[in-house]
Amino acid sequence: MKLILSKTSPYARKARILILEKGLDVEEIDTVPFDDDAVLHDANPLGKVPALLRSGKSTLYDSPVICEYLDGLGKSWLPKGEVEYRQKTLHALGDGIIDAIFAFRMERIRPPEQWWDFWAMRQENATVRALQHLENIVDELGAPWEYGNLSIACGLGYVDFRAADMAWRDHMPKLAKWFETFEAQKSFKDTAPPK
């Protein structure tokens, strides 16, 4: 298998962590999505990372699809039954944090006279609400690694990477303490975005 990725992508980071934790043999193909690389477009017509090339099988894209596939290889982190939906909901919450920070970042890299403040504030508010929700339910999240907190940990890492000025740890001390456990994990360190 081959994983097409960008090392700054938190979506790809989720898959990379699963690959490392499960000891899977997957070659990484690093790309820059904004360069409109043919290898990425051939794998995913949307031009987004990650994309998972599987020998003799269809290519998978969209990080939740890839994560579910990888999770099914070996011992699964995603339980079955009612708790499965809780884990998938937490995974979606982490992805939503990533989505909001990405949209905020894209708005702010434009020249200031082109900023749409309403849109940027909407993304920032969504992120703050999500982080406050996690602060309130942190005792329910569990420890490394579970399917839902894989995405949450990558989302928090992405807030640090792209919106460090939010200083979320100052306002969410319980969540910050919970996150320290993930920051100490080798797979989390090994998949950190380049400085």
N, C-alpha and C positions, 0 to 999 in steps of 0.2 A: 504494500500500500504506500501511497504518497500523499502527503498533506501539503496543499498549496496554502501559503500563509503569508502574513506580514507579522514581523516580530513585535510590532507595536499594537497589534490587534488583540483586544481582550477576548473577542469571540474565538479567535484561533488559540489563544492562551488556554481556554477551557479544554479544548481538544488535546493540546500539547500536554497539559497536566494529566489528563486521563491516560494518554499514551505512556507517559513516564511511570505513573503509579501502577499501571497494569503490565508494564514491561513489554509493550507491543513493539514489533519491528516495523516502524513507519519512517520512510524517508521524508525529510522536510524540503520543500521547494519554496524559498523565500522570494516574495514579489512585492511590488509597490502598486497597490490597486489604482492609484491615480495616474500611473504611467500607461494604463490601458494595455497591459502586457497580454500578448496573444495566448500564452499558456494559461492564464487565468480565465480569459474570455472563452477559450475552448472548453474549459472545465465548468464554468458557470456563466451563462449568458448575462447575468446581472452584474458581473464584474466585481463580485464581493468575495472576501475571504471569511472563513476557510472553505476549501473544497477538498474532498477526499476521493482520490483516484483509487479504485479497487480493480485488481487484475481480473479481467473477464466479466466484470459486473458494471452496472451503471455507476456513474460518479454521484457522490452525495454532496449536497451543499445546504447551507443554513446550519449554524452551529448547534441548535437543539437536535436536529436530525442526526448530525455527525456524532454528537455526544451520546445520544441514545444508542446508535449503532455501536460505537466503541464500548459503551457500558455493557452491551450484550456479549462482548468478547471476554470470557472469563467470569469471575465472580462479580455480580452486578451490584452497583451502589444504589440502584433504583429499585425499591421494594415494590411488591405487587399489592393490590387491594386499595383500600381508601387512602392509605398513607402515600401511595404513589402520586395521587393528585396533589397532595400537600407538597411533596418534593418538587413536582413539576411547576407548581405555583410559585414556590420559592425561587426556582430556577428562572422563571419568567420575570420575577421581581428583580433579580440580579441583571438580567438582560435589559430590563427597562431602565435601570440606572445607567447602564452602558449607553443605551440609545439616547437618553436625555443628555448625558455629558458629551456625546459625540455631536449631537445637534447644536448644543451650546457652543462647543469648540468651533464648529464649522461657521457659525454665525459670527464669532469673534475674530476669525482670521481674515475676514473681509475688511476693507478700509472702513474706519469708524463712521464716515458719512453714509455708508450703506447698511449699517447695523439696523436690525429690526428689534428694538428693545423689548417689545411685547413678547416676541418669540423666544428670545434669550431668557427673559425672566420666567416664562412658562416652563422652560426646561430646568432652570435652576430650582424653581419651586417644586417641581416634580421630584427632583433629586433629594431635596431637603425632606420632603414628606416621606419618601421611601426610606431614607436613613433614619428618620425619627421613628417610623414604624418598626424598623429592625431593632432600634434601641429598645423599644417597648417589648419586643418578643424575643430578645436575644437568648433568653433562657430556654427557648424552644428550638433553637437552631441546631444544636448538636455540635460535635467536634469533627475534625477532618477524618476522612473525607466522606461526605454524603452528596448525593446528586444535586440537591438544591443549593447547598452552601458552596459548591464548586463555582456556580455562577455569581453568587453574592460576593465571594472572596475576590473573584476577578473584577467584578464591578467596583468594589472598594479600591482595589489596586488601580483601576482606571481613573477613578476620581483623583487619587493621589498623583497620577501621571499627567492628566490633562487639566485638572482644576484644583491644584494644591492649595490655591488661595482660599478655597472654601473652609479649610481648617476644620473639617468635620469632627476630628477627634476631640477638639475642645468642647464640643456640644453633645457628643455621644460617647461618654466614657466607657459604658458597659460594652458597646459595640466595638470600640477601639481595643479593649482588653481581649474580647473574643477574637478579633482579627489578628492579634499578635501570634496566636497559635498557627494561623495559616502562613503568616510572613516567615515563620521559622521553618516551614516545610521545605525540603530540598527541591521538590518539583516546582514549588511556587518561586523560589529563588532562581532556579535554572531557566524559568520561562519569563523572567522579568523583562520588560521592554528595555531596549538600549537607552543609555543616558542621553 
